[in-house]
Amino acid sequence: MSSCSKLLHELLQCIVRHVNSNSEAPNTKDLKAFQLVCKSWSKPAQEVLYQHVKLAAHARSFATTITKAPHVGLFVQKVVFLENFDTNKRHLDEILQAIVQYCVNVKQIHSCFLHQTSDMVEFLLSEGNSIKGLEKLKTENHWRRVDPVDYEAVALRYRNTMKQLHLTHECLDKETTRFIEYRELEYKLYLFLALQQLDIAKYLFEDVNKMDHMLNSCSPSLSELFVEEWWSTTGIVVPPQDTITPNTTITKLRIKSARTTPETMHHFAIKFKALKELDARFNTGSESIEAIAAWWRHLTSISLALTRYTYGIQLSYFRQEPGVDQLIRCLDIVQKTAPTTCSRHFKLKYCYEACYESDMNSILMSWTPSSYDVATDQRYSTDFRLSDLVRSLQQLYSPDSIQLLFKNLDNVYEALAYTGDADSNPSDDDCAYLSGLSYDFVPAQKIKKRS
């Protein structure tokens, strides 16, 4: 045991981190056992044990611990409020007060609910706040309901250390309970020298120059942009290419629930010259065949320079371009970007019941250096035969697997029978062809006998 006590503190830290390396959160059982080996092992074990704190139903015990043993609070770098966290207002205030008073080295605070974030902002602005270098203050949603003036005050207080900011163009007015425009923080982005991630929500860009001005004013440290519910109006004017300053720092772009027009996609292709990863959930935002073709052309241009991507593209079979044509456009992107060494997987859904899946009438495609996957919901895409699509996939893309998902036997019959004639029957040749493939037939749920 004496030899254990002579180990350098730095070496002990490496050992403890290795013990905890396979756990997303501190491995409480092993770390507590680690402390009991000998006295000198206690501190490095505590450092890792309290580095990442997740607060749930029994969070008050954590507040008691750091109040009675203030040195423990110094180890805390990340605090996460879980969904089952005690929501009692008095208890929450006690815990937040202890955090801002004793966890002076905390860098990240994550919450699941609005009231946790709002109260945390209040305590971060209090005179008793001793936190020195906050980097991230995150909540799962509802940023529009967090007081923007208070959030801005917190952000500016930590402008030298903040690595992530949230922007929303409107906020909830407490007196009228209506949403009003508030965009002050976006004009102060140049003050945040350590900024690495910018989150934008509920923005409508009538003129892409507005986004240009925002991004151009950010620190060169900015590497990630996240846009949620971003709506671009049809017919926006993209500035001449020689007037757009390319961004060479943003390597990761995430887009969620966005309506992106061809003009927006064109601007993306010009603006983000260093982009390596794109995770996007959007729709084509256009009505004419020409505009949709331009949208896909710009997406292809963007995709060619990426090292990985995930696209969720909402299709509409009521537009002029059939769904199968849009699927082919997706596959063309994959063909141009993914190396032949990738494993290739396709999943086709034929579930003809409304609201069966949230991704109805959509295509989900992803590519990494090792594999690509394409999943499509063909519920309303009756403009081609199933056997024809499978033949095309097999001949053009050499897939490793094709999964056909059906809701029930009626769906199987409908998918096989369709030839453009509502009264048509499944072709014997088609059935024989599909049954002879070495691919998977996967029922979405238990198949019932056809009545």
Residue pairs with C-beta under 8 A, 6 or more apart in sequence:
1 37
1 38
4 37
4 38
4 40
4 41
5 38
5 39
5 40
7 15
7 40
9 40
9 43
9 44
12 40
12 41
12 44
13 44
13 47
13 48
15 44
16 31
16 34
16 44
16 45
16 47
16 48
17 48
19 27
19 30
19 31
19 34
19 48
20 26
20 27
20 30
20 31
20 48
25 52
25 54
26 48
26 49
26 50
26 51
26 52
28 49
31 45
31 48
31 49
32 45
32 49
34 41
34 45
35 41
35 42
35 45
35 46
46 72
46 75
47 75
49 75
50 72
50 73
50 75
50 76
51 75
51 76
51 77
51 78
52 77
52 78
52 80
53 62
53 76
53 78
53 79
53 80
54 80
54 82
55 62
55 79
55 80
55 81
55 82
55 85
55 95
56 82
56 84
56 85
57 84
57 85
57 86
58 86
59 81
59 85
59 86
59 91
59 95
60 86
60 91
60 94
60 95
62 95
62 98
63 94
63 95
63 98
63 99
65 72
66 72
66 73
66 76
66 98
66 99
66 102
66 103
67 98
67 102
70 102
72 102
73 98
73 99
73 101
73 102
73 103
73 104
74 102
74 103
74 104
74 105
75 105
76 99
76 103
76 105
76 106
77 105
77 106
77 107
77 108
78 106
78 107
78 108
78 109
78 110
79 99
79 103
79 106
79 108
79 109
79 110
80 109
80 110
80 111
81 110
81 111
81 112
81 113
81 116
82 112
83 112
83 113
85 112
85 116
86 92
87 113
87 115
92 115
92 116
92 119
93 119
93 123
96 119
96 120
96 123
97 123
97 128
99 106
99 109
99 123
99 131
100 123
100 124
100 126
100 128
100 129
100 130
100 131
101 128
101 129
101 130
102 130
103 131
104 130
104 131
104 132
105 131
105 132
105 133
106 131
106 134
107 133
107 134
107 135
107 136
107 161
108 134
108 135
108 136
108 137
108 138
109 120
109 134
109 136
109 137
109 138
110 136
110 138
110 139
111 117
111 120
111 138
111 139
111 140
112 139
112 140
113 139
113 140
113 142
114 139
114 141
114 142
114 145
114 146
116 139
117 137
117 139
117 142
117 146
118 145
118 146
118 147
120 137
121 137
121 146
121 147
121 150
121 151
121 154
122 150
123 129
124 131
124 134
124 137
124 154
124 157
125 150
125 153
125 154
125 157
133 158
133 160
133 161
134 154
134 158
134 161
134 162
135 158
135 161
135 162
135 163
135 164
135 194
136 162
136 163
136 164
137 151
137 154
137 164
138 164
139 146
143 166
143 168
143 199
143 201
144 168
144 170
144 171
144 172
144 179
144 201
144 202
145 171
145 172
146 171
147 171
147 174
148 168
148 171
148 182
148 184
148 185
149 182
151 166
151 185
152 184
152 185
152 188
155 162
155 165
155 185
155 192
156 188
156 191
159 191
159 192
159 193
160 193
160 194
161 194
162 192
162 194
162 195
163 194
163 195
163 196
163 197
164 195
164 196
164 197
164 198
164 199
165 185
165 189
165 192
165 195
165 197
165 198
165 199
166 199
166 201
167 183
167 185
167 186
167 198
167 199
167 200
167 201
167 203
167 214
168 182
168 200
168 201
168 202
168 203
169 181
169 182
169 183
169 202
169 203
169 204
170 179
170 180
170 181
170 182
170 202
171 179
171 180
171 182
172 178
172 179
172 180
173 179
173 180
186 214
189 195
189 198
189 214
189 217
189 218
190 217
190 218
190 219
192 218
192 219
193 219
193 221
194 219
194 221
195 218
195 219
195 221
195 222
196 221
196 222
196 223
196 224
197 222
197 223
197 224
197 225
197 226
198 214
198 215
198 218
198 222
198 224
198 225
198 226
199 226
199 227
199 228
200 225
200 226
200 227
200 228
200 230
201 227
201 228
201 229
202 228
202 229
203 227
203 229
203 230
203 231
204 230
204 231
204 232
204 233
205 211
205 230
205 231
205 232
205 233
205 236
205 264
206 233
206 236
207 236
207 237
208 236
208 237
208 238
208 239
208 263
208 264
208 267
209 239
211 267
211 271
212 239
212 244
212 245
212 271
215 222
215 225
215 247
215 250
215 271
216 245
216 247
220 249
221 249
222 249
222 250
223 249
223 250
223 251
223 252
224 250
224 251
224 252
224 253
224 254
225 250
225 252
225 253
225 254
226 253
226 254
226 255
226 256
227 253
227 254
227 255
227 256
227 258
228 255
228 256
228 257
228 258
229 256
229 257
229 258
230 255
230 257
230 258
230 259
230 260
231 258
231 259
232 258
232 259
232 260
232 261
232 263
232 264
232 285
233 261
234 261
234 285
234 286
235 261
235 263
236 261
236 263
236 264
237 263
238 263
238 266
238 267
238 270
241 270
244 267
244 270
244 271
246 270
246 271
246 272
246 273
247 271
247 272
247 273
247 274
248 273
248 274
249 274
250 272
250 274
250 275
251 274
251 275
251 276
251 277
252 275
252 276
252 277
252 278
252 279
253 268
253 272
253 275
253 277
253 278
253 279
253 280
254 278
254 279
254 280
255 278
255 279
255 280
255 281
255 282
256 280
256 281
257 281
257 282
258 280
258 281
258 282
258 283
259 282
259 283
259 285
260 268
260 282
260 283
260 284
260 285
260 295
261 285
261 286
261 291
261 295
262 285
262 286
262 291
262 292
262 294
262 295
262 298
264 285
265 294
265 295
265 298
265 299
265 302
266 294
266 298
268 298
268 302
269 298
269 301
269 302
272 302
275 302
275 305
275 306
276 305
276 306
276 307
276 308
277 306
277 307
277 308
277 309
278 302
278 303
278 306
278 309
278 310
278 311
279 309
279 310
280 309
280 310
280 311
280 312
281 311
281 312
281 314
282 311
282 312
282 313
282 314
283 313
283 314
283 315
283 316
284 291
284 292
284 295
284 296
284 313
284 315
284 319
284 326
285 295
286 292
286 294
286 295
287 319
287 320
288 320
289 320
289 321
292 319
292 320
292 321
292 326
293 321
296 326
296 329
296 333
299 311
299 333
300 332
300 333
300 336
303 309
303 333
303 336
303 337
304 336
304 337
306 337
306 367
307 369
308 366
308 367
308 368
308 369
309 337
309 365
309 366
309 367
310 364
310 365
310 366
310 367
311 330
311 363
311 364
311 365
311 366
312 359
312 362
312 363
312 364
313 326
313 330
313 362
313 363
313 364
313 365
314 361
314 362
315 323
315 326
315 361
315 362
315 363
316 361
317 323
317 361
317 380
317 381
317 383
322 381
322 383
322 384
323 361
323 378
323 380
323 381
323 383
324 381
324 383
324 384
324 389
326 363
327 363
327 376
327 381
327 389
330 363
330 365
330 374
330 376
331 374
331 393
331 396
331 397
333 365
334 365
334 367
334 372
334 374
334 397
335 396
335 397
337 367
338 344
338 367
338 372
339 369
342 367
342 369
342 370
342 371
342 372
343 370
343 371
343 372
343 400
344 371
344 372
344 397
344 398
344 399
344 400
344 401
345 371
345 372
345 373
345 374
345 399
345 400
345 401
345 402
345 403
346 373
346 374
346 375
346 393
346 397
346 399
346 401
346 402
346 403
347 373
347 374
347 375
347 376
347 402
347 403
347 405
348 375
348 376
348 378
348 386
348 389
348 390
348 402
348 403
348 404
348 405
349 357
349 375
349 376
349 377
349 378
349 379
349 405
349 444
350 378
350 379
350 386
350 404
350 405
350 406
350 407
350 411
350 412
350 414
350 415
351 357
351 377
351 379
351 405
351 406
351 407
351 411
351 444
352 379
352 380
352 407
352 410
352 411
352 414
353 379
353 407
354 360
356 379
356 407
356 444
357 377
359 375
359 377
360 377
360 379
360 380
361 377
361 379
361 380
361 381
362 376
362 377
363 374
363 375
363 376
363 377
364 373
364 374
364 375
364 376
365 372
365 373
365 374
365 375
366 372
366 373
367 373
378 415
382 418
384 418
385 418
385 419
385 430
386 404
386 415
386 416
386 418
386 430
386 434
387 416
387 427
387 429
387 430
387 433
387 434
390 402
390 404
390 433
390 434
390 437
390 439
391 433
393 399
393 402
394 402
394 437
399 439
401 439
401 440
402 437
402 439
402 440
403 439
403 440
403 441
403 442
404 415
404 434
404 439
404 440
404 441
404 442
405 442
405 443
405 444
406 412
406 415
406 443
406 444
406 447
407 444
407 445
408 445
408 447
408 448
409 447
409 448
409 449
409 450
410 450
412 447
413 426
413 450
416 426
416 427
416 430
416 431
416 434
417 424
417 425
417 426
418 424
419 427
